Amino acid sequence: MDTLSKAEAARPTNWERVESGLENILFGSRWLMAPFYLLMLVALGMLVVKFAQECWHIVTHTLVMTESDAVLAVLSLIDITLTGNLLLMVLFAGYENFVSKMDIGDHKDRPDWMGKVDFAGLKLKLVASIVAISGINLLKNFMALEASTMTPAKEHQLFWMIMIHLVFIASGVMLALMDKIVASTGSKH
């Protein structure tokens, strides 16, 4: 009889089975994010097309470009490249943090940061990339300015571009400080 009551006690109750089933469903729901990451590949493909299109434009117009136009064209390529890097970083880190670890073993081309970027690190890398992209766009707009064609509307637009860039920088600094504070208080407990 004593053995029977131990076996009965070890058997999950109806509530425990319901709870376990719910937890399995919730845990499995992470796979609903997989299509988002697959569609990021489509977005990355779109960037490849735009990059190729921009390269073709540069190649076919190199001889008639001014120095300023050439620098602006190269900055456009850098802008598209940084956006692609950002997209790839979000794709890899997001998938590994929220869906499933990538089972690619010790592939020689596996990026060093892959599998090591947690959500806090991803946020900081994301903001840093956005600041870099914003800075390049701001630089392109500065270089495209001609003093003779400066209008109040262009001044207003440039002012807001600078303000938005500064907000991105301030956001990045604030995120980094918050993560540092959380890390330092977490290590004391």
C-alpha atoms as one frame of an Amber mdcrd trajectory, in Angstrom:
protein
   0.000   0.000   0.000   2.862   2.332   0.811   4.304   1.764  -2.693   0.968
   2.531  -4.303   0.573   5.856  -2.546   4.103   6.901  -3.636   3.239   6.070
  -7.249  -0.030   7.963  -6.979   1.771  10.949  -5.476   4.320  10.938  -8.347
   1.571  10.922 -10.986   0.802  14.453 -12.256  -2.570  15.906 -11.382  -4.973
  17.118 -14.043  -3.980  20.714 -13.304  -0.265  19.880 -13.693  -0.977  18.218
 -17.065  -2.933  21.288 -18.226  -0.163  23.566 -17.011   2.503  21.463 -18.746
   0.498  21.415 -21.989   0.036  25.188 -21.893   3.743  25.717 -21.258   4.635
  23.445 -24.193   2.275  25.390 -26.474   3.722  28.725 -25.308   7.282  27.494
 -25.751   6.459  26.128 -29.201   4.922  29.453 -30.223   8.438  30.825 -30.688
   8.340  29.118 -34.092   5.756  31.678 -35.182   8.742  34.065 -35.426  10.521
  31.854 -37.990   8.594  33.310 -40.978   9.735  36.801 -39.920  13.352  35.699
 -40.162  12.755  33.942 -43.483  11.199  37.118 -44.887  14.254  39.069 -43.718
  16.120  37.050 -46.325  13.788  38.539 -48.946  14.604  42.014 -47.610  18.319
  41.169 -47.781  17.804  40.086 -51.391  16.139  43.429 -52.121  19.201  45.201
 -50.725  21.442  43.114 -52.994  19.374  44.228 -55.992  19.569  47.904 -54.916
  23.324  47.557 -54.309  23.841  46.069 -57.781  21.654  48.777 -59.294  23.696
  51.495 -57.546  26.968  49.863 -58.627  25.762  49.750 -62.226  24.831  53.440
 -62.045  28.264  54.317 -60.633  30.131  52.267 -63.240  28.168  53.713 -66.152
  28.497  57.325 -64.941  32.003  57.338 -63.425  33.549  59.394 -66.222  30.937
  62.148 -66.002  30.689  62.298 -62.199  32.142  65.115 -60.189  34.331  64.198
 -57.239  31.477  65.059 -54.916  29.060  62.848 -56.887  31.543  59.956 -56.701
  31.882  60.312 -52.922  28.097  60.470 -52.552  27.743  57.343 -54.684  30.279
  55.459 -52.570  28.517  56.617 -49.389  25.297  55.168 -50.822  27.038  51.814
 -51.242  28.335  51.988 -47.662  24.835  52.874 -46.459  23.302  49.856 -48.212
  26.102  47.603 -46.899  25.613  48.753 -43.297  21.876  48.212 -43.633  22.532
  44.685 -44.923  24.907  44.015 -42.014  22.255  45.257 -39.595  19.624  43.037
 -41.176  21.892  39.984 -41.033  22.814  40.677 -37.415  19.147  40.972 -36.409
  18.332  37.837 -38.405  21.051  35.681 -36.814  20.883  37.011 -33.258  17.102
  37.269 -33.213  16.626  33.749 -34.511  19.134  32.312 -32.034  17.757  34.311
 -29.083  14.071  33.826 -29.730  13.520  30.744 -31.925  16.283  28.138 -31.925
  20.057  27.776 -31.848  21.542  27.339 -35.318  23.062  23.893 -35.638  25.945
  24.708 -37.962  28.681  23.304 -35.741  32.083  24.921 -35.888  31.768  26.151
 -39.470  34.932  28.059 -40.378  32.906  31.070 -41.559  30.693  31.314 -38.487
  30.933  34.918 -37.203  32.635  35.178 -33.800  29.717  37.107 -32.304  27.094
  34.593 -33.442  25.554  32.769 -30.506  27.087  35.245 -28.080  24.856  38.260
 -28.687  22.098  38.361 -26.089  19.097  40.677 -26.274  20.943  43.535 -24.526
  23.913  43.193 -26.885  21.587  43.042 -29.876  19.897  46.275 -28.799  23.252
  48.038 -28.512  24.495  46.716 -31.857  21.201  47.711 -33.442  21.391  51.268
 -32.113  25.075  51.549 -33.083  24.230  50.461 -36.629  21.328  52.904 -36.807
  23.622  55.719 -35.623  26.183  54.775 -38.292  23.524  54.638 -41.025  22.039
  57.928 -39.845  25.510  59.510 -39.799  26.196  58.401 -43.363  22.846  59.765
 -44.539  23.581  63.033 -42.758  27.015  63.202 -44.384  25.483  62.526 -47.813
  23.026  65.379 -47.277  25.781  67.756 -46.141  27.870  66.901 -49.174  24.915
  67.344 -51.510  24.319  70.867 -50.199  25.162  73.768 -52.369  25.240  77.139
 -50.659  23.589  78.802 -53.649  20.532  76.525 -53.490  20.045  76.575 -49.707
  16.419  77.311 -48.933  14.636  77.637 -45.604  12.932  74.305 -46.332  16.306
  72.579 -46.851  17.665  74.215 -43.685  14.624  72.988 -41.768  15.032  69.461
 -43.153  18.741  69.432 -42.314  18.041  70.717 -38.807  15.628  67.842 -38.181
  18.044  65.297 -39.643  20.685  66.514 -37.184  18.203  66.399 -34.299  17.108
  62.859 -35.170  20.740  61.772 -35.450  21.443  63.263 -32.013  18.406  61.447
 -30.595  19.784  58.170 -31.992  23.146  58.894 -30.357  21.512  59.828 -27.030
  19.346  56.686 -27.185  22.409  54.534 -27.735  24.238  56.133 -24.808  21.179
  55.734 -22.561  20.746  52.056 -23.532  24.418  51.394 -22.844  24.199  53.136
 -19.459  21.045  51.243 -18.507  22.638  47.925 -19.450  25.749  48.836 -17.455
  23.627  49.735 -14.418  21.621  46.514 -14.693  24.805  44.467 -15.066  26.441
  46.122 -12.058  23.371  45.713  -9.809  22.875  42.139 -10.994  26.413  41.165
 -10.033  25.949  42.499  -6.460  22.990  40.225  -5.704
